[in-house]
Amino acid sequence: MTTGSGGGALVRRVRLGDAVVIGLGSMIGAGIFASFAPAAAAAGAGLLIGLVIAGFIAFCNATSSAQLAAQYPTSGGTYVYGREQLGAWPGFLAGWSFVIGKTASSAAMAITFATYAVPGPWVKPVAIAAVIVLTLVNTLGITRTALATRILVALALVALTVAVVIGFSHTAPTASTPGTAVTVYGVLQSAGFLFFAFAGYARIATMGEEVVDPVRTIPRAITTALTITLVVYALVALSALHALGPAGLAASAAPLRAVADTSGAAWPGIVIRIGAAAASLGALLAMIAGIGRTSLAMARNSDIPRWFSAVHPRFSVPYRAELVLGGVVCMLVAVTDLRGAIGFSSFGVLLYYFVANVSAWTQTRENRRYPRALTVAGAIGCLVLVVTLPPASVVAGVIVILVGVAYRAIRLRVQRNGTDADRTSP
């Protein structure tokens, strides 16, 4: 393998249950508490079709990620897979797309947490505080990350159960109000927003160097976490549409809190607030862990400065990468809004999975666990969803991708010039 060396190795401590929980924590908070409202604004009731499309593309991507992770059980996810199967440049594109996309996701989750947890004027300060605290938790080790995520996921699932029961048994005045007209473009855009919610299984693959028996554990953890999430999403989407209607769902900054309010009682709203905060924190915690591992792999190959490849001697985590990441996320929280963060994140993550699918397509027969047709469907689906995202998200994404490409091109040129100088020196 060409993943490079240096900076120390990580320790295999994560078993199947913890890997599934980390994936659930990454997906459930993002999908239910952040992306349903913009999806409803784009497609109205057609968001249910968008959910099916996003889920199918996510399944294709999950199978590609699972078989690649089994072949390359090391940190870095598709950054490593792209390098090994396609070459250094595709690997870099995947890694850079993941880092920028999930950094935006982290900001979105911090804002979502604070939106549910505190009054409006306090949202940004509390969101920044959450990023700081969870960044420090991640630097204490991956087993602590898995334990914290398990607690947060349990709280979120309790709240979602309450929301589903209330959603199917109550309705708001907005329930009969027509929402956005259903169009093909709107449905595909809603799928792009909702895809943002399904990307949590990537965190499992990026921690391949810390998973026990990764050849068996990673594919099982990815498919298990995705299946559970699909069922949860479908139930919550149906109940929210029943309670609020497409227009009410699109207009609500905190849609599940609005669902709870239809009951007329105070306690469901409290439960939803706690669950939403827990789910968002769980997603944020797992995202920081995943981005740190991809940054570690990139630093080992000098695709970002090698300074980031340092692994803490006691806690076995890429602590420099995670601390710097936390600072960048804090800055993003201060300057962005939720819809913009989700669109930008989806752009980066869809490109990441495009490379994953192409990489899986090139695997040899002995390493292939799923039909090649799934990799083709996943790659095409990713490209279709990218071009239907809001134009501002696409433009911003292209600019940041080009910045990363320019950095790598300059570094390679400097490296070549230095090598040529050494060869010609007397």
Buried (B, 14 or more C-beta within 10 A) or exposed (E): EEBBEEBBEBBBBBBBEBBBBBBBBBBBBBBBBBBBBBBBBBBBBBBBBBBBBBBBBBBBBBBBBBBBBBBBBBBBBBBBBBBBBBEBBBBBBBBBBBBBBBBBBBBBBBBBBBBBBBEEEEBBEBBBBBBBBBBEBBBBBBBBBBBBBBBBBBBBBBBBBBBBBBBBEBBBEBBEEEBBEBEEEBBBBBBBBBBBBBBBBBBBBBBBBBBEEBEEBBBBBBBBBBEBBBEBBBBBBBBBBBBBBBBBBBBBEBBBBBBBBBBEEEEBBBBBBBBBBBBBBBBBBBBBBBBBBBBBBBBBBBBBBBEBBBBBEEBBBBBBBBBBBBEBBBEBBEEBEBBBBBBBBBBBBBBBBBBBBBBBBBBEEEBBBBEBEBBBBBBBBBBBBBEBBBEEBBEBBEEBBEEBBEBBEEBBEEEEEEEEEEEEEE
